Amino acid sequence: MVDDDPSILETVQAILEGEGYSVVTATNGREALQVLERVTPFLMLLDMRMPVLDGWGVAAALRGSRHRFPVIVMTA
């Protein structure tokens, strides 16, 4: 899950983990791409409006990568 709002990260993470899912978080797009160097998710929840590297930048980077998984966009 990638979002720059700590309260959203904590809330969604708690809900998903409560349902038995393993959740890895990142607070911006650059951090998310670094996480993808060591973890391959089944699904990514992605905020589009973030500092450092936004969701559009992450999506563009994923298009040219080896990673293949669904991305769900979450934005205000």
N, CA, C, O and CB atoms as a CASP TS submission, in Angstrom:
PFRMAT TS
TARGET T0000
AUTHOR 0000-0000-0000
METHOD Language model
MODEL 1
PARENT N/A
ATOM      1  N   MET     1       0.842  -1.172   0.000  1.00  0.00           N
ATOM      2  CA  MET     1       0.000   0.000   0.000  1.00  0.00           C
ATOM      3  C   MET     1       0.886   1.234   0.000  1.00  0.00           C
ATOM      4  O   MET     1       1.855   1.309   0.756  1.00  0.00           O
ATOM      5  CB  MET     1      -0.957  -0.002   1.211  1.00  0.00           C
ATOM      6  N   VAL     2       0.558   2.195  -0.843  1.00  0.00           N
ATOM      7  CA  VAL     2       1.365   3.404  -0.984  1.00  0.00           C
ATOM      8  C   VAL     2       0.476   4.623  -0.763  1.00  0.00           C
ATOM      9  O   VAL     2      -0.457   4.869  -1.527  1.00  0.00           O
ATOM     10  CB  VAL     2       2.049   3.462  -2.382  1.00  0.00           C
ATOM     11  N   ASP     3       0.777   5.385   0.294  1.00  0.00           N
ATOM     12  CA  ASP     3       0.023   6.598   0.599  1.00  0.00           C
ATOM     13  C   ASP     3       0.868   7.478   1.500  1.00  0.00           C
ATOM     14  O   ASP     3       1.564   6.979   2.383  1.00  0.00           O
ATOM     15  CB  ASP     3      -1.342   6.265   1.268  1.00  0.00           C
ATOM     16  N   ASP     4       0.810   8.778   1.283  1.00  0.00           N
ATOM     17  CA  ASP     4       1.599   9.697   2.098  1.00  0.00           C
ATOM     18  C   ASP     4       0.891  10.110   3.385  1.00  0.00           C
ATOM     19  O   ASP     4       1.488  10.792   4.218  1.00  0.00           O
ATOM     20  CB  ASP     4       1.936  10.924   1.297  1.00  0.00           C
ATOM     21  N   ASP     5      -0.353   9.716   3.564  1.00  0.00           N
ATOM     22  CA  ASP     5      -1.105  10.065   4.769  1.00  0.00           C
ATOM     23  C   ASP     5      -0.990   8.932   5.787  1.00  0.00           C
ATOM     24  O   ASP     5      -1.555   7.859   5.577  1.00  0.00           O
ATOM     25  CB  ASP     5      -2.597  10.350   4.430  1.00  0.00           C
ATOM     26  N   PRO     6      -0.263   9.154   6.891  1.00  0.00           N
ATOM     27  CA  PRO     6      -0.050   8.082   7.876  1.00  0.00           C
ATOM     28  C   PRO     6      -1.344   7.503   8.444  1.00  0.00           C
ATOM     29  O   PRO     6      -1.412   6.303   8.712  1.00  0.00           O
ATOM     30  CB  PRO     6       0.792   8.599   9.007  1.00  0.00           C
ATOM     31  N   SER     7      -2.366   8.330   8.631  1.00  0.00           N
ATOM     32  CA  SER     7      -3.611   7.810   9.205  1.00  0.00           C
ATOM     33  C   SER     7      -4.318   6.868   8.233  1.00  0.00           C
ATOM     34  O   SER     7      -4.921   5.884   8.659  1.00  0.00           O
ATOM     35  CB  SER     7      -4.546   8.967   9.588  1.00  0.00           C
ATOM     36  N   ILE     8      -4.252   7.154   6.949  1.00  0.00           N
ATOM     37  CA  ILE     8      -4.846   6.259   5.956  1.00  0.00           C
ATOM     38  C   ILE     8      -4.063   4.954   5.914  1.00  0.00           C
ATOM     39  O   ILE     8      -4.654   3.874   5.900  1.00  0.00           O
ATOM     40  CB  ILE     8      -4.874   6.924   4.554  1.00  0.00           C
ATOM     41  N   LEU     9      -2.734   5.048   5.895  1.00  0.00           N
ATOM     42  CA  LEU     9      -1.907   3.836   5.904  1.00  0.00           C
ATOM     43  C   LEU     9      -2.237   2.952   7.096  1.00  0.00           C
ATOM     44  O   LEU     9      -2.459   1.751   6.945  1.00  0.00           O
ATOM     45  CB  LEU     9      -0.420   4.202   5.923  1.00  0.00           C
ATOM     46  N   GLU    10      -2.271   3.550   8.281  1.00  0.00           N
ATOM     47  CA  GLU    10      -2.522   2.782   9.503  1.00  0.00           C
ATOM     48  C   GLU    10      -3.911   2.154   9.500  1.00  0.00           C
ATOM     49  O   GLU    10      -4.069   0.993   9.877  1.00  0.00           O
ATOM     50  CB  GLU    10      -2.363   3.674  10.728  1.00  0.00           C
ATOM     51  N   THR    11      -4.910   2.911   9.079  1.00  0.00           N
ATOM     52  CA  THR    11      -6.286   2.410   9.092  1.00  0.00           C
ATOM     53  C   THR    11      -6.476   1.259   8.122  1.00  0.00           C
ATOM     54  O   THR    11      -6.992   0.205   8.495  1.00  0.00           O
ATOM     55  CB  THR    11      -7.258   3.526   8.756  1.00  0.00           C
ATOM     56  N   VAL    12      -6.061   1.456   6.883  1.00  0.00           N
ATOM     57  CA  VAL    12      -6.248   0.409   5.880  1.00  0.00           C
ATOM     58  C   VAL    12      -5.387  -0.806   6.219  1.00  0.00           C
ATOM     59  O   VAL    12      -5.829  -1.942   6.048  1.00  0.00           O
ATOM     60  CB  VAL    12      -5.903   0.936   4.470  1.00  0.00           C
ATOM     61  N   GLN    13      -4.174  -0.581   6.695  1.00  0.00           N
ATOM     62  CA  GLN    13      -3.309  -1.690   7.086  1.00  0.00           C
ATOM     63  C   GLN    13      -3.966  -2.513   8.200  1.00  0.00           C
ATOM     64  O   GLN    13      -3.977  -3.742   8.140  1.00  0.00           O
ATOM     65  CB  GLN    13      -1.929  -1.163   7.545  1.00  0.00           C
ATOM     66  N   ALA    14      -4.505  -1.846   9.201  1.00  0.00           N
ATOM     67  CA  ALA    14      -5.151  -2.550  10.316  1.00  0.00           C
ATOM     68  C   ALA    14      -6.349  -3.361   9.827  1.00  0.00           C
ATOM     69  O   ALA    14      -6.544  -4.497  10.261  1.00  0.00           O
ATOM     70  CB  ALA    14      -5.597  -1.549  11.400  1.00  0.00           C
ATOM     71  N   ILE    15      -7.145  -2.794   8.938  1.00  0.00           N
ATOM     72  CA  ILE    15      -8.311  -3.505   8.406  1.00  0.00           C
ATOM     73  C   ILE    15      -7.871  -4.741   7.627  1.00  0.00           C
ATOM     74  O   ILE    15      -8.398  -5.833   7.840  1.00  0.00           O
ATOM     75  CB  ILE    15      -9.151  -2.575   7.503  1.00  0.00           C
ATOM     76  N   LEU    16      -6.913  -4.570   6.732  1.00  0.00           N
ATOM     77  CA  LEU    16      -6.472  -5.690   5.904  1.00  0.00           C
ATOM     78  C   LEU    16      -5.787  -6.775   6.729  1.00  0.00           C
ATOM     79  O   LEU    16      -6.025  -7.964   6.518  1.00  0.00           O
ATOM     80  CB  LEU    16      -5.530  -5.196   4.819  1.00  0.00           C
ATOM     81  N   GLU    17      -4.944  -6.368   7.659  1.00  0.00           N
ATOM     82  CA  GLU    17      -4.285  -7.364   8.508  1.00  0.00           C
ATOM     83  C   GLU    17      -5.296  -8.077   9.393  1.00  0.00           C
ATOM     84  O   GLU    17      -5.138  -9.263   9.686  1.00  0.00           O
ATOM     85  CB  GLU    17      -3.204  -6.704   9.373  1.00  0.00           C
ATOM     86  N   GLY    18      -6.327  -7.369   9.818  1.00  0.00           N
ATOM     87  CA  GLY    18      -7.397  -7.985  10.592  1.00  0.00           C
ATOM     88  C   GLY    18      -8.138  -9.054   9.804  1.00  0.00           C
ATOM     89  O   GLY    18      -8.719  -9.971  10.384  1.00  0.00           O
ATOM     90  N   GLU    19      -8.115  -8.933   8.475  1.00  0.00           N
ATOM     91  CA  GLU    19      -8.729  -9.927   7.594  1.00  0.00           C
ATOM     92  C   GLU    19      -7.743 -11.023   7.188  1.00  0.00           C
ATOM     93  O   GLU    19      -8.080 -11.920   6.415  1.00  0.00           O
ATOM     94  CB  GLU    19      -9.284  -9.248   6.350  1.00  0.00           C
ATOM     95  N   GLY    20      -6.507 -10.937   7.726  1.00  0.00           N
ATOM     96  CA  GLY    20      -5.524 -11.985   7.466  1.00  0.00           C
ATOM     97  C   GLY    20      -4.534 -11.707   6.347  1.00  0.00           C
ATOM     98  O   GLY    20      -3.743 -12.580   5.990  1.00  0.00           O
ATOM     99  N   TYR    21      -4.567 -10.503   5.790  1.00  0.00           N
ATOM    100  CA  TYR    21      -3.636 -10.164   4.716  1.00  0.00           C
ATOM    101  C   TYR    21      -2.332  -9.613   5.279  1.00  0.00           C
ATOM    102  O   TYR    21      -2.323  -8.950   6.316  1.00  0.00           O
ATOM    103  CB  TYR    21      -4.269  -9.147   3.761  1.00  0.00           C
ATOM    104  N   SER    22      -1.249  -9.889   4.596  1.00  0.00           N
ATOM    105  CA  SER    22       0.050  -9.301   4.925  1.00  0.00           C
ATOM    106  C   SER    22       0.144  -7.982   4.162  1.00  0.00           C
ATOM    107  O   SER    22      -0.131  -7.940   2.963  1.00  0.00           O
ATOM    108  CB  SER    22       1.252 -10.276   4.557  1.00  0.00           C
ATOM    109  N   VAL    23       0.529  -6.908   4.848  1.00  0.00           N
ATOM    110  CA  VAL    23       0.559  -5.584   4.230  1.00  0.00           C
ATOM    111  C   VAL    23       1.947  -4.970   4.386  1.00  0.00           C
ATOM    112  O   VAL    23       2.514  -4.952   5.479  1.00  0.00           O
ATOM    113  CB  VAL    23      -0.515  -4.663   4.855  1.00  0.00           C
ATOM    114  N   VAL    24       2.479  -4.472   3.287  1.00  0.00           N
ATOM    115  CA  VAL    24       3.738  -3.719   3.290  1.00  0.00           C
ATOM    116  C   VAL    24       3.375  -2.313   2.845  1.00  0.00           C
ATOM    117  O   VAL    24       2.638  -2.140   1.874  1.00  0.00           O
ATOM    118  CB  VAL    24       4.846  -4.377   2.341  1.00  0.00           C
ATOM    119  N   THR    25       3.887  -1.301   3.547  1.00  0.00           N
ATOM    120  CA  THR    25       3.516   0.077   3.229  1.00  0.00           C
ATOM    121  C   THR    25       4.718   0.885   2.741  1.00  0.00           C
ATOM    122  O   THR    25       5.874   0.564   3.017  1.00  0.00           O
ATOM    123  CB  THR    25       2.898   0.752   4.454  1.00  0.00           C
ATOM    124  N   ALA    26       4.393   1.944   2.005  1.00  0.00           N
ATOM    125  CA  ALA    26       5.373   2.936   1.573  1.00  0.00           C
ATOM    126  C   ALA    26       4.685   4.294   1.629  1.00  0.00           C
ATOM    127  O   ALA    26       3.481   4.397   1.395  1.00  0.00           O
ATOM    128  CB  ALA    26       5.926   2.624   0.124  1.00  0.00           C
ATOM    129  N   THR    27       5.450   5.332   1.938  1.00  0.00           N
ATOM    130  CA  THR    27       4.866   6.661   2.109  1.00  0.00           C
ATOM    131  C   THR    27       5.002   7.562   0.888  1.00  0.00           C
ATOM    132  O   THR    27       4.514   8.692   0.897  1.00  0.00           O
ATOM    133  CB  THR    27       5.496   7.331   3.279  1.00  0.00           C
ATOM    134  N   ASN    28       5.655   7.077  -0.153  1.00  0.00           N
ATOM    135  CA  ASN    28       5.727   7.820  -1.412  1.00  0.00           C
ATOM    136  C   ASN    28       6.137   6.859  -2.519  1.00  0.00           C
ATOM    137  O   ASN    28       6.511   5.716  -2.254  1.00  0.00           O
ATOM    138  CB  ASN    28       6.729   9.016  -1.312  1.00  0.00           C
ATOM    139  N   GLY    29       6.067   7.325  -3.747  1.00  0.00           N
ATOM    140  CA  GLY    29       6.355   6.457  -4.876  1.00  0.00           C
ATOM    141  C   GLY    29       7.773   5.949  -4.927  1.00  0.00           C
ATOM    142  O   GLY    29       7.999   4.790  -5.274  1.00  0.00           O
ATOM    143  N   ARG    30       8.726   6.778  -4.592  1.00  0.00           N
ATOM    144  CA  ARG    30      10.120   6.341  -4.611  1.00  0.00           C
ATOM    145  C   ARG    30      10.334   5.203  -3.617  1.00  0.00           C
ATOM    146  O   ARG    30      10.986   4.206  -3.926  1.00  0.00           O
ATOM    147  CB  ARG    30      11.063   7.518  -4.290  1.00  0.00           C
ATOM    148  N   GLU    31       9.775   5.369  -2.422  1.00  0.00           N
ATOM    149  CA  GLU    31       9.875   4.323  -1.408  1.00  0.00           C
ATOM    150  C   GLU    31       9.186   3.046  -1.892  1.00  0.00           C
ATOM    151  O   GLU    31       9.683   1.946  -1.650  1.00  0.00           O
ATOM    152  CB  GLU    31       9.256   4.799  -0.076  1.00  0.00           C
ATOM    153  N   ALA    32       8.062   3.181  -2.562  1.00  0.00           N
ATOM    154  CA  ALA    32       7.339   2.012  -3.080  1.00  0.00           C
ATOM    155  C   ALA    32       8.203   1.238  -4.073  1.00  0.00           C
ATOM    156  O   ALA    32       8.255   0.009  -4.021  1.00  0.00           O
ATOM    157  CB  ALA    32       6.017   2.446  -3.752  1.00  0.00           C
ATOM    158  N   LEU    33       8.874   1.940  -4.968  1.00  0.00           N
ATOM    159  CA  LEU    33       9.736   1.273  -5.940  1.00  0.00           C
ATOM    160  C   LEU    33      10.906   0.587  -5.256  1.00  0.00           C
ATOM    161  O   LEU    33      11.350  -0.467  -5.712  1.00  0.00           O
ATOM    162  CB  LEU    33      10.247   2.271  -6.971  1.00  0.00           C
ATOM    163  N   GLN    34      11.414   1.158  -4.172  1.00  0.00           N
ATOM    164  CA  GLN    34      12.474   0.511  -3.401  1.00  0.00           C
ATOM    165  C   GLN    34      11.955  -0.767  -2.734  1.00  0.00           C
ATOM    166  O   GLN    34      12.654  -1.779  -2.704  1.00  0.00           O
ATOM    167  CB  GLN    34      13.034   1.480  -2.337  1.00  0.00           C
ATOM    168  N   VAL    35      10.740  -0.719  -2.206  1.00  0.00           N
ATOM    169  CA  VAL    35      10.129  -1.900  -1.592  1.00  0.00           C
ATOM    170  C   VAL    35       9.987  -3.005  -2.632  1.00  0.00           C
ATOM    171  O   VAL    35      10.198  -4.176  -2.315  1.00  0.00           O
ATOM    172  CB  VAL    35       8.749  -1.552  -0.976  1.00  0.00           C
ATOM    173  N   LEU    36       9.635  -2.656  -3.859  1.00  0.00           N
ATOM    174  CA  LEU    36       9.447  -3.646  -4.914  1.00  0.00           C
ATOM    175  C   LEU    36      10.738  -4.355  -5.304  1.00  0.00           C
ATOM    176  O   LEU    36      10.695  -5.374  -5.994  1.00  0.00           O
ATOM    177  CB  LEU    36       8.852  -2.990  -6.124  1.00  0.00           C
ATOM    178  N   GLU    37      11.875  -3.840  -4.880  1.00  0.00           N
ATOM    179  CA  GLU    37      13.149  -4.522  -5.122  1.00  0.00           C
ATOM    180  C   GLU    37      13.274  -5.771  -4.256  1.00  0.00           C
ATOM    181  O   GLU    37      14.048  -6.672  -4.581  1.00  0.00           O
ATOM    182  CB  GLU    37      14.327  -3.574  -4.851  1.00  0.00           C
ATOM    183  N   ARG    38      12.517  -5.838  -3.150  1.00  0.00           N
ATOM    184  CA  ARG    38      12.620  -6.987  -2.248  1.00  0.00           C
ATOM    185  C   ARG    38      11.313  -7.735  -2.028  1.00  0.00           C
ATOM    186  O   ARG    38      11.313  -8.838  -1.483  1.00  0.00           O
ATOM    187  CB  ARG    38      13.138  -6.536  -0.933  1.00  0.00           C
ATOM    188  N   VAL    39      10.192  -7.140  -2.451  1.00  0.00           N
ATOM    189  CA  VAL    39       8.875  -7.747  -2.243  1.00  0.00           C
ATOM    190  C   VAL    39       8.089  -7.680  -3.551  1.00  0.00           C
ATOM    191  O   VAL    39       8.074  -6.646  -4.219  1.00  0.00           O
ATOM    192  CB  VAL    39       8.096  -7.029  -1.087  1.00  0.00           C
ATOM    193  N   THR    40       7.440  -8.781  -3.911  1.00  0.00           N
ATOM    194  CA  THR    40       6.534  -8.767  -5.059  1.00  0.00           C
ATOM    195  C   THR    40       5.118  -8.952  -4.531  1.00  0.00           C
ATOM    196  O   THR    40       4.767 -10.034  -4.061  1.00  0.00           O
ATOM    197  CB  THR    40       6.904  -9.885  -6.106  1.00  0.00           C
ATOM    198  N   PRO    41       4.308  -7.911  -4.604  1.00  0.00           N
ATOM    199  CA  PRO    41       2.953  -7.997  -4.044  1.00  0.00           C
ATOM    200  C   PRO    41       1.990  -8.734  -4.969  1.00  0.00           C
ATOM    201  O   PRO    41       2.254  -8.906  -6.159  1.00  0.00           O
ATOM    202  CB  PRO    41       2.418  -6.603  -3.759  1.00  0.00           C
ATOM    203  N   PHE    42       0.875  -9.162  -4.400  1.00  0.00           N
ATOM    204  CA  PHE    42      -0.222  -9.712  -5.184  1.00  0.00           C
ATOM    205  C   PHE    42      -1.085  -8.579  -5.731  1.00  0.00           C
ATOM    206  O   PHE    42      -1.778  -8.734  -6.736  1.00  0.00           O
ATOM    207  CB  PHE    42      -1.072 -10.683  -4.333  1.00  0.00           C
ATOM    208  N   LEU    43      -1.027  -7.428  -5.042  1.00  0.00           N
ATOM    209  CA  LEU    43      -1.876  -6.288  -5.358  1.00  0.00           C
ATOM    210  C   LEU    43      -1.245  -5.030  -4.768  1.00  0.00           C
ATOM    211  O   LEU    43      -0.610  -5.090  -3.715  1.00  0.00           O
ATOM    212  CB  LEU    43      -3.322  -6.496  -4.814  1.00  0.00           C
ATOM    213  N   MET    44      -1.416  -3.894  -5.439  1.00  0.00           N
ATOM    214  CA  MET    44      -0.936  -2.625  -4.896  1.00  0.00           C
ATOM    215  C   MET    44      -2.109  -1.653  -4.773  1.00  0.00           C
ATOM    216  O   MET    44      -2.852  -1.441  -5.731  1.00  0.00           O
ATOM    217  CB  MET    44       0.187  -2.025  -5.793  1.00  0.00           C
ATOM    218  N   LEU    45      -2.267  -1.069  -3.592  1.00  0.00           N
ATOM    219  CA  LEU    45      -3.189   0.047  -3.385  1.00  0.00           C
ATOM    220  C   LEU    45      -2.342   1.302  -3.514  1.00  0.00           C
ATOM    221  O   LEU    45      -1.380   1.469  -2.765  1.00  0.00           O
ATOM    222  CB  LEU    45      -3.934  -0.031  -1.972  1.00  0.00           C
ATOM    223  N   LEU    46      -2.670   2.176  -4.432  1.00  0.00           N
ATOM    224  CA  LEU    46      -1.788   3.286  -4.793  1.00  0.00           C
ATOM    225  C   LEU    46      -2.507   4.621  -4.767  1.00  0.00           C
ATOM    226  O   LEU    46      -3.481   4.830  -5.490  1.00  0.00           O
ATOM    227  CB  LEU    46      -1.196   3.057  -6.164  1.00  0.00           C
ATOM    228  N   ASP    47      -2.018   5.526  -3.925  1.00  0.00           N
ATOM    229  CA  ASP    47      -2.482   6.911  -3.919  1.00  0.00           C
ATOM    230  C   ASP    47      -1.843   7.612  -5.116  1.00  0.00           C
ATOM    231  O   ASP    47      -0.700   7.314  -5.463  1.00  0.00           O
ATOM    232  CB  ASP    47      -2.121   7.641  -2.563  1.00  0.00           C
ATOM    233  N   MET    48      -2.547   8.519  -5.740  1.00  0.00           N
ATOM    234  CA  MET    48      -2.012   9.209  -6.908  1.00  0.00           C
ATOM    235  C   MET    48      -1.340  10.526  -6.556  1.00  0.00           C
ATOM    236  O   MET    48      -0.433  10.963  -7.265  1.00  0.00           O
ATOM    237  CB  MET    48      -3.109   9.457  -7.903  1.00  0.00           C
ATOM    238  N   ARG    49      -1.767  11.166  -5.474  1.00  0.00           N
ATOM    239  CA  ARG    49      -1.214  12.467  -5.093  1.00  0.00           C
ATOM    240  C   ARG    49      -0.286  12.306  -3.898  1.00  0.00           C
ATOM    241  O   ARG    49      -0.730  12.179  -2.757  1.00  0.00           O
ATOM    242  CB  ARG    49      -2.344  13.471  -4.766  1.00  0.00           C
ATOM    243  N   MET    50       1.014  12.315  -4.185  1.00  0.00           N
ATOM    244  CA  MET    50       2.028  12.159  -3.135  1.00  0.00           C
ATOM    245  C   MET    50       3.244  12.997  -3.489  1.00  0.00           C
ATOM    246  O   MET    50       3.482  13.299  -4.658  1.00  0.00           O
ATOM    247  CB  MET    50       2.427  10.665  -2.951  1.00  0.00           C
ATOM    248  N   PRO    51       4.013  13.371  -2.474  1.00  0.00           N
ATOM    249  CA  PRO    51       5.271  14.063  -2.743  1.00  0.00           C
ATOM    250  C   PRO    51       6.332  13.067  -3.213  1.00  0.00           C
ATOM    251  O   PRO    51       6.115  11.856  -3.172  1.00  0.00           O
ATOM    252  CB  PRO    51       5.758  14.817  -1.484  1.00  0.00           C
ATOM    253  N   VAL    52       7.434  13.564  -3.641  1.00  0.00           N
ATOM    254  CA  VAL    52       8.624  12.817  -4.076  1.00  0.00           C
ATOM    255  C   VAL    52       8.377  12.150  -5.426  1.00  0.00           C
ATOM    256  O   VAL    52       8.986  12.547  -6.419  1.00  0.00           O
ATOM    257  CB  VAL    52       9.015  11.753  -3.022  1.00  0.00           C
ATOM    258  N   LEU    53       7.506  11.154  -5.489  1.00  0.00           N
ATOM    259  CA  LEU    53       7.106  10.510  -6.743  1.00  0.00           C
ATOM    260  C   LEU    53       5.638  10.142  -6.603  1.00  0.00           C
ATOM    261  O   LEU    53       5.274   9.365  -5.721  1.00  0.00           O
ATOM    262  CB  LEU    53       7.993   9.239  -7.065  1.00  0.00           C
ATOM    263  N   ASP    54       4.799  10.692  -7.462  1.00  0.00           N
ATOM    264  CA  ASP    54       3.358  10.456  -7.334  1.00  0.00           C
ATOM    265  C   ASP    54       2.958   9.116  -7.940  1.00  0.00           C
ATOM    266  O   ASP    54       3.787   8.390  -8.488  1.00  0.00           O
ATOM    267  CB  ASP    54       2.573  11.586  -8.004  1.00  0.00           C
ATOM    268  N   GLY    55       1.676   8.808  -7.830  1.00  0.00           N
ATOM    269  CA  GLY    55       1.166   7.547  -8.340  1.00  0.00           C
ATOM    270  C   GLY    55       1.332   7.378  -9.841  1.00  0.00           C
ATOM    271  O   GLY    55       1.540   6.265 -10.324  1.00  0.00           O
ATOM    272  N   TRP    56       1.240   8.476 -10.579  1.00  0.00           N
ATOM    273  CA  TRP    56       1.444   8.403 -12.028  1.00  0.00           C
ATOM    274  C   TRP    56       2.862   7.963 -12.335  1.00  0.00           C
ATOM    275  O   TRP    56       3.086   7.171 -13.250  1.00  0.00           O
ATOM    276  CB  TRP    56       1.151   9.761 -12.692  1.00  0.00           C
ATOM    277  N   GLY    57       3.822   8.474 -11.573  1.00  0.00           N
ATOM    278  CA  GLY    57       5.220   8.085 -11.761  1.00  0.00           C
ATOM    279  C   GLY    57       5.457   6.619 -11.429  1.00  0.00           C
ATOM    280  O   GLY    57       6.219   5.931 -12.107  1.00  0.00           O
ATOM    281  N   VAL    58       4.795   6.152 -10.376  1.00  0.00           N
ATOM    282  CA  VAL    58       4.902   4.732 -10.013  1.00  0.00           C
ATOM    283  C   VAL    58       4.313   3.874 -11.129  1.00  0.00           C
ATOM    284  O   VAL    58       4.920   2.885 -11.541  1.00  0.00           O
ATOM    285  CB  VAL    58       4.177   4.444  -8.662  1.00  0.00           C
ATOM    286  N   ALA    59       3.136   4.247 -11.617  1.00  0.00           N
ATOM    287  CA  ALA    59       2.499   3.484 -12.688  1.00  0.00           C
ATOM    288  C   ALA    59       3.377   3.431 -13.935  1.00  0.00           C
ATOM    289  O   ALA    59       3.482   2.386 -14.576  1.00  0.00           O
ATOM    290  CB  ALA    59       1.139   4.089 -13.032  1.00  0.00           C
ATOM    291  N   ALA    60       3.999   4.539 -14.277  1.00  0.00           N
ATOM    292  CA  ALA    60       4.883   4.577 -15.447  1.00  0.00           C
ATOM    293  C   ALA    60       6.088   3.659 -15.236  1.00  0.00           C
ATOM    294  O   ALA    60       6.496   2.953 -16.158  1.00  0.00           O
ATOM    295  CB  ALA    60       5.355   6.025 -15.725  1.00  0.00           C
ATOM    296  N   ALA    61       6.651   3.664 -14.043  1.00  0.00           N
ATOM    297  CA  ALA    61       7.795   2.797 -13.739  1.00  0.00           C
ATOM    298  C   ALA    61       7.388   1.325 -13.792  1.00  0.00           C
ATOM    299  O   ALA    61       8.158   0.483 -14.254  1.00  0.00           O
ATOM    300  CB  ALA    61       8.375   3.138 -12.351  1.00  0.00           C
ATOM    301  N   LEU    62       6.186   1.018 -13.323  1.00  0.00           N
ATOM    302  CA  LEU    62       5.721  -0.369 -13.338  1.00  0.00           C
ATOM    303  C   LEU    62       5.492  -0.875 -14.761  1.00  0.00           C
ATOM    304  O   LEU    62       5.721  -2.049 -15.052  1.00  0.00           O
ATOM    305  CB  LEU    62       4.436  -0.498 -12.530  1.00  0.00           C
ATOM    306  N   ARG    63       5.042   0.009 -15.638  1.00  0.00           N
ATOM    307  CA  ARG    63       4.787  -0.394 -17.024  1.00  0.00           C
ATOM    308  C   ARG    63       6.028  -0.976 -17.682  1.00  0.00           C
ATOM    309  O   ARG    63       5.931  -1.925 -18.459  1.00  0.00           O
ATOM    310  CB  ARG    63       4.287   0.793 -17.833  1.00  0.00           C
ATOM    311  N   GLY    64       7.176  -0.425 -17.382  1.00  0.00           N
ATOM    312  CA  GLY    64       8.410  -0.894 -18.003  1.00  0.00           C
ATOM    313  C   GLY    64       9.175  -1.893 -17.159  1.00  0.00           C
ATOM    314  O   GLY    64      10.340  -2.174 -17.444  1.00  0.00           O
ATOM    315  N   SER    65       8.553  -2.432 -16.133  1.00  0.00           N
ATOM    316  CA  SER    65       9.263  -3.339 -15.226  1.00  0.00           C
ATOM    317  C   SER    65       8.830  -4.781 -15.417  1.00  0.00           C
ATOM    318  O   SER    65       7.942  -5.073 -16.218  1.00  0.00           O
ATOM    319  CB  SER    65       9.039  -2.923 -13.782  1.00  0.00           C
ATOM    320  N   ARG    66       9.454  -5.669 -14.685  1.00  0.00           N
ATOM    321  CA  ARG    66       9.118  -7.093 -14.709  1.00  0.00           C
ATOM    322  C   ARG    66       7.878  -7.394 -13.874  1.00  0.00           C
ATOM    323  O   ARG    66       7.322  -8.488 -13.969  1.00  0.00           O
ATOM    324  CB  ARG    66      10.294  -7.919 -14.204  1.00  0.00           C
ATOM    325  N   HIS    67       7.444  -6.449 -13.068  1.00  0.00           N
ATOM    326  CA  HIS    67       6.328  -6.671 -12.148  1.00  0.00           C
ATOM    327  C   HIS    67       4.997  -6.730 -12.890  1.00  0.00           C
ATOM    328  O   HIS    67       4.718  -5.923 -13.778  1.00  0.00           O
ATOM    329  CB  HIS    67       6.286  -5.570 -11.089  1.00  0.00           C
ATOM    330  N   ARG    68       4.185  -7.713 -12.497  1.00  0.00           N
ATOM    331  CA  ARG    68       2.847  -7.860 -13.062  1.00  0.00           C
ATOM    332  C   ARG    68       1.880  -8.179 -11.924  1.00  0.00           C
ATOM    333  O   ARG    68       1.826  -9.311 -11.444  1.00  0.00           O
ATOM    334  CB  ARG    68       2.813  -8.977 -14.163  1.00  0.00           C
ATOM    335  N   PHE    69       1.132  -7.190 -11.507  1.00  0.00           N
ATOM    336  CA  PHE    69       0.115  -7.361 -10.471  1.00  0.00           C
ATOM    337  C   PHE    69      -0.898  -6.241 -10.620  1.00  0.00           C
ATOM    338  O   PHE    69      -0.578  -5.188 -11.172  1.00  0.00           O
ATOM    339  CB  PHE    69       0.746  -7.365  -9.038  1.00  0.00           C
ATOM    340  N   PRO    70      -2.114  -6.451 -10.136  1.00  0.00           N
ATOM    341  CA  PRO    70      -3.143  -5.410 -10.221  1.00  0.00           C
ATOM    342  C   PRO    70      -2.796  -4.209  -9.342  1.00  0.00           C
ATOM    343  O   PRO    70      -2.202  -4.350  -8.273  1.00  0.00           O
ATOM    344  CB  PRO    70      -4.509  -5.977  -9.814  1.00  0.00           C
ATOM    345  N   VAL    71      -3.178  -3.041  -9.815  1.00  0.00           N
ATOM    346  CA  VAL    71      -3.009  -1.795  -9.061  1.00  0.00           C
ATOM    347  C   VAL    71      -4.388  -1.169  -8.883  1.00  0.00           C
ATOM    348  O   VAL    71      -5.105  -0.933  -9.855  1.00  0.00           O
ATOM    349  CB  VAL    71      -2.021  -0.802  -9.791  1.00  0.00           C
ATOM    350  N   ILE    72      -4.749  -0.903  -7.629  1.00  0.00           N
ATOM    351  CA  ILE    72      -5.997  -0.207  -7.338  1.00  0.00           C
ATOM    352  C   ILE    72      -5.648   1.211  -6.932  1.00  0.00           C
ATOM    353  O   ILE    72      -4.884   1.427  -5.991  1.00  0.00           O
ATOM    354  CB  ILE    72      -6.820  -0.933  -6.220  1.00  0.00           C
ATOM    355  N   VAL    73      -6.208   2.173  -7.642  1.00  0.00           N
ATOM    356  CA  VAL    73      -5.927   3.582  -7.375  1.00  0.00           C
ATOM    357  C   VAL    73      -6.849   4.072  -6.277  1.00  0.00           C
ATOM    358  O   VAL    73      -8.062   3.869  -6.320  1.00  0.00           O
ATOM    359  CB  VAL    73      -6.094   4.440  -8.653  1.00  0.00           C
ATOM    360  N   MET    74      -6.244   4.728  -5.285  1.00  0.00           N
ATOM    361  CA  MET    74      -6.980   5.359  -4.181  1.00  0.00           C
ATOM    362  C   MET    74      -6.589   6.821  -4.171  1.00  0.00           C
ATOM    363  O   MET    74      -5.411   7.145  -4.021  1.00  0.00           O
ATOM    364  CB  MET    74      -6.674   4.670  -2.788  1.00  0.00           C
ATOM    365  N   THR    75      -7.552   7.704  -4.327  1.00  0.00           N
ATOM    366  CA  THR    75      -7.237   9.122  -4.292  1.00  0.00           C
ATOM    367  C   THR    75      -8.454   9.907  -3.820  1.00  0.00           C
ATOM    368  O   THR    75      -9.587   9.437  -3.921  1.00  0.00           O
ATOM    369  CB  THR    75      -6.775   9.614  -5.677  1.00  0.00           C
ATOM    370  N   ALA    76      -8.210  11.091  -3.312  1.00  0.00           N
ATOM    371  CA  ALA    76      -9.298  11.909  -2.761  1.00  0.00           C
ATOM    372  C   ALA    76     -10.196  12.449  -3.842  1.00  0.00           C
ATOM    373  O   ALA    76     -11.160  13.157  -3.548  1.00  0.00           O
ATOM    374  CB  ALA    76      -8.741  13.055  -1.951  1.00  0.00           C
TER
END
